[in-house]
Amino acid sequence: MPACITTVSGEGGAAKSLPKVVEARLPLRSQIPSPLFEALDRIVCSTERHKLHHSLIAAGSEIEEDSAPHAVAAAAAGLAESIGAKAIVGFTSSGTTVARISRKRPSLPILAITPDLQVARRMALMWGAHSVHSDEVHSYEEMVKIADATVRSEEFAQLGDLAVVVAGIPFGQSGSTNTLRVIRIGGEDARSP
């Protein structure tokens, strides 16, 4: 039987019993082993000082951004669901593009491709994202080929399926999400010349 507290309602002064909310108490600073506390403090401080910390927080917030990169990411999520694509492929150097897509909670997987291993690890924690570490992308055609090959190798789509590709051009420049493309897996664009 849960513990109860008695309170008086405003109507006629009738007493009611309400379940008591049990508060989970956090340990005091003195109760946490010093090496553990210091390690956690270093991690938090390092994260908060990172150059991309604020942009990732903003990309994951509930507030709608009024920017071209946000509009492209939002359009990718909506378009992919509308056309029955099997995946959204996001090329990103900082993880912000994938965070913006993830915020829309699309019903299909987000294949997050980045040349930065640390970014790939962070994106693995984003909603719906499957991150893949890759080489740097240098051209639009190379992006399409990598998207096609990765979607197939990670088994998100088969020949003939559609995928939506999102990227920023110039490649490798953080915050430049400005390109949206629909590709057919194994189609003409993905073949080598």
N, C-alpha and C positions, 0 to 999 in steps of 0.2 A: 504494500500500500504506500503510495507516494506521500511524502510529507505535505501538509497543507498549512496555509495561513488563512486567517480570517480577515475579511475586509467588509466594509459597510458600503452598500450601493447607495446611489443618490435617490432611489425611489423608495420612499417609505421607511428608509433606514433598515431594511432587511439585511441580515448578515449572510454572507455567502462564503463558502470555502473554495479556495482556488489552489491549484497545484503550486507548490513552492518551486521556484526556479533554482536549480542547483548550479552554483557557479564553479567552474573549473578554475582553480587558482594556478597562475603561472609561478614557477619557482623564482625565488628571490635571487638576485645577483650572487649573493654569498653562498647559495645552494648549488650553483653551477660550477663544475670544476674549472679552474682558471685556464688551463690550456685549451679547453673546449670553447670557453667564452672568447678567448683571444682569437682563436681560429675563425669563429663565426663573425667576430667583429671585423677581422681583416677581409673576409669574403664580402660582407655587406659594404664596407668602405670602398673596396676595389670596384664592386659593381656600380655603386653610385657615382664614382668618379669616371667611369668609362665614358668615352666620347659619344657612344650611341645610346646610353641609358635613357636619357630624356626622350629621344625620338621613338624608342621602342615602347616606352610607357605611353606616350601620346598615341601611337599607332594602335595600342591595345585598349585604349579608353573607350568609354561608351559615347563620348561626344563625337559627333560627326565632324570630320575635317572638311574644310572648304578648299580643297587643293586638287590639282590635276592628278597627282599620284594616287590619291584616295579614290577619286572618281574612276580611274582606270581599274583599280583593284576591285571596287564594288561592281563595276560593269562586268568584269571577268567572272565573278561569282554568279551574277544573274544570268549572263549569257550562257555559261556552261550548263546550268540547270535547264534553261529554256531549250537548248538544242540537243540535250541528251548526251553531252560529252561524258567520257569515262573518267577524266581527271582534269585538274587545273595544274599547269606547270608554271611555277614561279621562279624566274632567275633573279637572284638577289645577292648583293654584296654585303648588306648589313642585316638582313632579315626583316626589314620594315615592310617590304612588299608583301611577304607572306603573312606577316602580322595583320596587315590591312585586309587581306583576303580572308584569313582565319576569323577575323572579327565578324564577318558576314555569315559565318557558320553554314557554308554550302553543304549540301547533302552528298557531295562526292569528294574524293580525296584530293588533297593539295600536295603535289610533288614539288618540294622545295629544293632547288639546285643552287649550290653556292661553291665558290672556290676556297672559302674560308672555313677551316675545320671547326673553329670555335663557334661560328655562326651556325653551322650545320648542327652542332650539339644543342644550341639554344632553340633552334627551330623544331627540333624533335619534341619539344615540350609544348608546342603550340597546338591548338585545337585543330584536328583533322590533317595535320601536316606530317608528311613522311619526308625526312630530309636526306639528301644525297650530296656527298662531297664530290666535286668534279674539278676539272681543269678550268682555267680562265677561258671565257668566250671572247672571241675577237671580231666576229662578224655576225650579221643577221642570218645568213645561210647556215653558219656553224651552229647557231642557237637552235634553229629548226631541226637540224640533224641530231643534235644532242638531246633535244626534247623527245623526238621520235624514238631514238634508241633507248633512252632511259625509261620512258613510259612502258616500252615493251620488256626491257630487262627486269624492271621492278614488278612486272605482271599486273599493271593497272589497266592495260588495254591491249587489244589484238589488232591485227591488220584490218583496215577499213573503219575502225572506230574513230571518233572525233576526240580531240583534246584542245583545250584553250591554253595558249601560251602567253604569259605576261612577263615583261622585262623592261628595263630602262636602257635607253640608248643616249649617250655613249655607255658602253658596258663598263662595269666596275666603279661607276660613280654613284655613291650613296644618295638616295632620295630622288632618283631620276626616272621613276616608273612612268613610262609614257607610251608603251607599245602593247597592243593586244592583237593576237592572231589566232585564228582557228586553223588547226591542221588535221589532216586525215592521216592516221597512222599507216605508214608504209606508202604514202602517196608520193607523187612526183617531186614535191619540195624536199622530201627527206632522203631521196636517193642521191648517191654520189654521182658527179658528172661523168 
